[in-house]
């Protein structure tokens, strides 16, 4: 077996030892170093420059649960050997799926998809993208609750909760996991479901990367054909009409379960211009469904409606390498609140720019009780959302900019904007505790937003399955317990 030079791995002797032993265990095809083509390919796959700018000492690319078990068994037995778990890298914060001078485990070698004989459960490798899933399932006329952008990974989205086009029909994506195959901190491979390791099963539904590495997701499947997809663009003089239509849909006493809606704003700092649009998806092939009539009646600059398979709709183009930031909040449905939020956004962003520019993407997404009711109905999750919260909506603030020299300046503005929006909502009695983990900024604490009872349950589960705290201490990225 060829040997790696410790010098080539950097000055951290502990990590050098880890990489050497991983190389001996798995071989050159699965352990790659800086300068190698496989290493470069993994580094170039990150969505955000913040993640791509980190340089792990080595990257491990397992292709089986057995490989993952070997990797975790080895790493967890060496103190000071820190690692990151990489899927399809949609979380932009530095260190969430990569690590400086540690070990990055790239899970994308585990991306197989299969369907059981009665087409009720799809089994999906822990490193698959949602596009992998939809492309496999569409010919069977079935689908699962998964990411709306097919480039997003199955693992990160599901373990963080997961919003899908089907959320109002079946709940959060995590509510539709019927089994997780998981490698624990000790390297054991176990299954967590409603009857086996049920405490871990619940913890994984929103508990992120705190309990182990999921190597397979078994997801409830359902019959699904084409979707009705309407894309609309409006001038800014229609903003209040758009907010009213959004609020009427999101706040309806009986939410149409086939509804999936995102209303978004783009602000280009260079031109000081706003654009407004809505993506209105109905998960039945119904032209002009009644739920969208008010939205579709608003005078628009552009409007299109078509029927599409999910594998086509979700096949979005990747963005060029940019710096990204996510920030999120949750609020009771209110058109006046949305209008005042926009005023705060405009006041905050209008005169701010950085060298090479920054573009702000701001999305409003319904979180009705039609979604949150499924947590309890499907055995419980860790998110702390319930119908008692009432109909709500989630905001995602996401700036994109090319110059890494502007990272701190953009982050300061984004976080300040979020604080202003929260203060406004709180003054109106409309601020919710919940922060959606998959949209949260590194300065936020979404797991705390699940509530004390859920946090206590998560910590107890962590103590049981990871008593040495490997996934709390040796995996520094992501939101910890």
CORSULJO-V764876 format. One record per residue. RES is the residue in one letter. SS is DSSP state (~ for helix, > for strand, _ for the rest). PSI is psi in whole degrees, 0 to 359 (999 if undefined). OMEGA is omega in radians with two decimals (* if undefined). Layout:
BEGIN
[[RES SS PSI OMEGA] [RES SS PSI OMEGA]]
END
This chain:
BEGIN
[[X _ 131 3.12] [X _ 148 3.14] [X _ 149 3.05] [X _ 142 3.09] [X _ 127 3.09] [X ~ 327 3.14] [X ~ 323 -3.10] [X ~ 346 -3.10] [X ~ 1 3.12] [X _ 186 -2.99] [X _ 347 -3.12] [X _ 104 -3.05] [X ~ 324 -3.13] [X ~ 312 3.14] [X ~ 323 3.08] [X ~ 317 3.10] [X ~ 317 3.13] [X ~ 312 -3.12] [X ~ 319 3.09] [X ~ 313 -3.07] [X ~ 325 3.06] [X ~ 320 3.11] [X ~ 317 3.12] [X ~ 325 -3.09] [X ~ 317 -2.96] [X ~ 339 3.11] [X _ 170 -3.03] [X _ 335 -3.12] [X _ 341 -3.08] [X _ 354 3.09] [X > 118 -3.01] [X > 149 -3.02] [X > 164 3.07] [X _ 137 -3.12] [X _ 341 3.10] [X _ 149 -3.09] [X ~ 322 3.12] [X ~ 320 3.09] [X ~ 313 -3.12] [X ~ 321 -3.14] [X ~ 318 3.11] [X ~ 314 -3.12] [X ~ 325 -3.11] [X _ 355 -3.10] [X _ 352 -3.10] [X _ 141 3.11] [X _ 320 -3.04] [X > 145 3.07] [X ~ 329 3.14] [X ~ 321 3.11] [X ~ 317 -3.10] [X ~ 334 -3.11] [X _ 348 3.06] [X _ 143 -3.09] [X _ 102 3.08] [X _ 156 3.10] [X _ 324 3.03] [X > 159 3.11] [X > 130 3.11] [X > 134 -3.10] [X _ 83 -3.14] [X _ 159 3.07] [X _ 17 3.09] [X _ 161 3.06] [X ~ 325 3.10] [X ~ 319 3.07] [X ~ 313 -3.12] [X ~ 319 3.09] [X ~ 315 3.13] [X ~ 317 -3.12] [X ~ 310 -3.09] [X ~ 320 3.11] [X ~ 317 -3.12] [X ~ 309 -3.06] [X ~ 316 -3.05] [X ~ 343 3.12] [X _ 2 -3.12] [X _ 107 3.13] [X _ 140 3.10] [X _ 0 3.11] [X _ 92 -3.06] [X _ 151 -3.11] [X > 163 3.10] [X > 155 -3.13] [X > 119 -3.06] [X > 129 2.95] [X _ 249 -3.13] [X _ 13 2.76] [X _ 31 -3.11] [X _ 335 3.09] [X _ 124 -2.98] [X _ 341 -2.98] [X _ 138 3.14] [X _ 129 3.07] [X _ 352 -3.13] [X _ 330 -3.13] [X _ 18 3.08] [X _ 171 -3.05] [X _ 141 3.09] [X _ 122 3.05] [X _ 21 3.02] [X _ 210 -3.13] [X > 127 3.05] [X > 126 3.07] [X > 110 -3.12] [X > 112 -3.02] [X ~ 0 -2.99] [X ~ 354 3.01] [X ~ 346 3.09] [X _ 87 -3.06] [X _ 19 3.13] [X _ 146 3.10] [X > 137 3.06] [X > 166 -3.10] [X > 134 3.14] [X _ 171 -2.96] [X _ 328 3.12] [X _ 12 3.00] [X _ 39 3.12] [X _ 345 -3.13] [X > 127 3.02] [X > 129 3.09] [X > 127 -2.94] [X > 129 3.09] [X > 147 -3.04] [X _ 345 3.13] [X _ 11 -3.11] [X _ 155 2.94] [X > 163 3.10] [X ~ 332 3.09] [X ~ 322 3.03] [X ~ 317 -3.08] [X ~ 309 -3.07] [X ~ 322 3.14] [X ~ 326 3.11] [X ~ 319 -3.00] [X ~ 330 -3.06] [X ~ 317 3.14] [X ~ 341 3.09] [X ~ 359 -3.08] [X _ 38 3.04] [X > 163 3.08] [X > 180 3.08] [X _ 164 3.08] [X _ 110 -3.10] [X _ 188 -3.04] [X _ 145 3.11] [X _ 330 3.01] [X _ 118 -3.05] [X _ 342 -3.14] [X _ 346 3.11] [X _ 148 -3.12] [X > 149 3.10] [X ~ 317 -3.03] [X ~ 303 -3.08] [X ~ 315 -3.10] [X ~ 313 -3.07] [X ~ 317 -3.10] [X ~ 342 3.09] [X _ 4 -3.11] [X _ 284 2.99] [X _ 112 3.03] [X _ 133 3.12] [X _ 171 3.02] [X _ 338 -3.04] [X _ 11 -2.99] [X ~ 320 -3.10] [X ~ 345 3.08] [X ~ 327 -2.98] [X ~ 356 3.14] [X _ 189 3.06] [X _ 155 3.08] [X ~ 320 -3.12] [X ~ 332 3.11] [X ~ 343 -3.06] [X ~ 7 2.97] [X > 128 3.10] [X > 347 3.10] [X > 143 2.99] [X > 128 2.91] [X > 126 -2.91] [X > 141 2.95] [X > 121 -3.10] [X _ 176 -3.12] [X _ 332 3.12] [X _ 359 3.13] [X _ 0 3.11] [X _ 146 3.04] [X > 119 -3.13] [X > 166 3.08] [X > 139 3.10] [X > 122 -3.14] [X _ 192 -3.04] [X _ 338 -3.08] [X _ 346 -3.14] [X _ 122 -3.08] [X _ 49 -3.02] [X ~ 331 3.09] [X ~ 320 3.08] [X ~ 322 3.10] [X ~ 313 3.13] [X ~ 319 -3.10] [X ~ 323 -3.12] [X ~ 339 -3.13] [X _ 76 -3.11] [X _ 350 -3.04] [X _ 3 3.01] [X _ 222 -2.97] [X _ 27 -2.98] [X _ 359 -2.98] [X _ 349 -3.09] [X _ 192 3.12] [X > 118 3.13] [X > 121 -3.12] [X > 343 3.07] [X > 136 3.04] [X > 126 3.00] [X > 116 -2.95] [X > 137 3.10] [X > 129 -3.14] [X _ 156 -3.12] [X > 160 -3.14] [X > 135 -3.12] [X _ 128 3.03] [X _ 219 -3.12] [X _ 156 3.07] [X > 152 3.02] [X > 121 -3.00] [X > 117 3.07] [X > 131 3.12] [X > 127 -3.03] [X > 145 3.03] [X > 139 -3.06] [X > 158 2.96] [X _ 159 -3.06] [X ~ 341 3.13] [X ~ 355 3.09] [X ~ 10 -2.96] [X ~ 318 -3.11] [X ~ 326 3.06] [X ~ 322 3.11] [X ~ 316 3.12] [X ~ 320 3.13] [X ~ 315 3.14] [X ~ 316 3.10] [X ~ 312 -3.10] [X ~ 324 3.10] [X ~ 324 3.10] [X ~ 308 -3.05] [X ~ 330 -3.07] [X _ 10 -3.10] [X _ 137 3.10] [X _ 325 3.04] [X _ 105 -3.07] [X _ 130 3.13] [X _ 117 -3.01] [X _ 348 3.14] [X _ 9 -3.05] [X > 133 2.98] [X > 120 -3.00] [X > 135 2.95] [X > 125 3.00] [X > 127 -3.01] [X > 159 3.12] [X > 140 3.03] [X > 128 3.05] [X > 120 3.09] [X > 113 -3.06] [X _ 326 -3.09] [X _ 320 -3.11] [X _ 356 -3.10] [X _ 45 -3.06] [X > 142 3.08] [X > 142 2.92] [X > 147 -3.07] [X > 137 3.12] [X > 165 3.05] [X > 140 2.95] [X > 110 -3.06] [X > 105 -3.07] [X > 132 3.06] [X > 125 -2.95] [X _ 22 2.86] [X _ 152 3.11] [X _ 73 -3.11] [X _ 124 3.11] [X _ 134 3.09] [X _ 60 3.14] [X _ 145 -3.07] [X ~ 327 -3.09] [X ~ 333 -3.09] [X ~ 7 -3.05] [X ~ 315 3.14] [X ~ 316 -3.14] [X ~ 316 -3.11] [X ~ 339 -3.13] [X ~ 346 3.13] [X _ 131 3.10] [X _ 130 -3.04] [X _ 157 3.06] [X _ 323 3.10] [X > 146 3.12] [X > 132 3.06] [X > 145 3.06] [X > 135 3.14] [X > 163 3.03] [X > 132 -3.10] [X > 150 2.92] [X _ 151 -3.10] [X ~ 325 -3.14] [X ~ 336 3.07] [X ~ 313 -3.13] [X ~ 319 -3.05] [X _ 355 -3.09] [X _ 72 -3.09] [X _ 153 3.07] [X _ 144 3.09] [X _ 152 3.08] [X _ 155 3.03] [X _ 161 3.14] [X _ 121 -3.13] [X > 163 2.93] [X > 141 -3.10] [X > 160 2.96] [X _ 138 3.00] [X _ 143 2.97] [X > 143 -3.06] [X > 159 3.01] [X > 163 -3.12] [X > 140 -2.97] [X > 153 3.00] [X > 147 -3.09] [X _ 127 -3.12] [X _ 117 3.07] [X ~ 318 3.09] [X ~ 321 3.08] [X ~ 315 -3.14] [X ~ 319 3.13] [X ~ 316 3.12] [X ~ 327 3.04] [X ~ 315 -3.14] [X ~ 321 3.10] [X ~ 317 3.12] [X ~ 318 3.11] [X ~ 314 -3.12] [X ~ 316 3.13] [X ~ 322 -3.08] [X ~ 322 -2.98] [X ~ 339 -2.91] [X _ 319 -3.08] [X _ 16 3.12] [X _ 133 3.01] [X _ 167 3.12] [X _ 161 3.07] [X _ 136 -3.11] [X _ 358 2.97] [X _ 164 3.08] [X > 140 3.08] [X > 134 -3.11] [X > 126 3.05] [X > 125 -3.10] [X > 122 -3.05] [X > 142 3.04] [X > 127 -3.07] [X > 130 -3.14] [X > 142 2.96] [X > 76 -3.08] [X _ 166 3.07] [X ~ 339 3.06] [X ~ 333 3.07] [X ~ 310 -2.97] [X ~ 343 3.14] [X _ 336 -3.03] [X ~ 339 3.13] [X ~ 306 3.13] [X ~ 319 -3.10] [X ~ 333 -3.10] [X _ 29 2.98] [X _ 3 3.07] [X _ 146 2.99] [X _ 188 -3.07] [X _ 3 -2.90] [X _ 335 -3.14] [X _ 13 3.08] [X _ 147 3.13] [X _ 166 3.11] [X ~ 339 3.10] [X ~ 339 3.12] [X ~ 341 -3.07] [X _ 174 3.09] [X _ 136 -3.06] [X > 178 2.98] [X > 151 -3.14] [X > 140 3.05] [X > 134 2.99] [X > 119 3.03] [X > 125 -3.04] [X > 96 3.02] [X > 150 3.08] [X > 133 -3.11] [X > 149 -3.03] [X _ 331 -2.99] [X _ 117 3.13] [X ~ 340 3.09] [X ~ 343 -3.11] [X ~ 7 -3.04] [X ~ 311 -3.08] [X ~ 320 -3.12] [X ~ 316 -3.14] [X ~ 317 3.14] [X ~ 320 3.14] [X ~ 316 3.13] [X ~ 315 -3.11] [X ~ 314 -3.12] [X ~ 324 3.08] [X ~ 320 3.09] [X ~ 316 3.10] [X ~ 318 3.12] [X ~ 321 3.11] [X ~ 318 -3.14] [X ~ 317 3.11] [X ~ 319 3.13] [X ~ 319 3.09] [X ~ 311 -3.12] [X ~ 321 3.13] [X ~ 322 -3.14] [X ~ 337 3.12] [X _ 2 -3.12] [X _ 28 -3.01] [X _ 7 -3.13] [X > 132 3.05] [X _ 155 3.12] [X _ 324 -2.95] [X _ 133 3.01] [X _ 119 -3.07] [X _ 116 -2.99] [X ~ 319 -3.08] [X ~ 346 3.09] [X ~ 4 -2.96] [X _ 148 3.03] [X _ 156 -3.14] [X _ 341 3.10] [X _ 350 -3.12] [X _ 170 -3.11] [X _ 73 -3.05] [X _ 327 -3.13] [X _ 322 3.05] [X ~ 330 -3.13] [X ~ 349 3.08] [X ~ 344 -3.13] [X _ 152 -3.02] [X ~ 321 -3.10] [X ~ 316 3.13] [X ~ 321 3.12] [X ~ 317 3.11] [X ~ 320 3.12] [X ~ 319 3.11] [X ~ 317 -3.14] [X ~ 321 3.11] [X ~ 320 3.13] [X ~ 320 3.08] [X ~ 316 3.14] [X ~ 327 -3.13] [X ~ 314 -3.03] [X ~ 346 -3.13] [X _ 65 -3.01] [X _ 336 3.12] [X _ 359 3.08] [X _ 35 -3.13] [X ~ 315 -3.08] [X ~ 357 2.99] [X ~ 326 -3.01] [X ~ 317 -3.08] [X _ 348 3.04] [X _ 86 -3.04] [X _ 340 -3.06] [X _ 155 3.14] [X _ 184 -3.10] [X _ 121 -3.03] [X _ 165 -3.12] [X _ 999 *]]
END
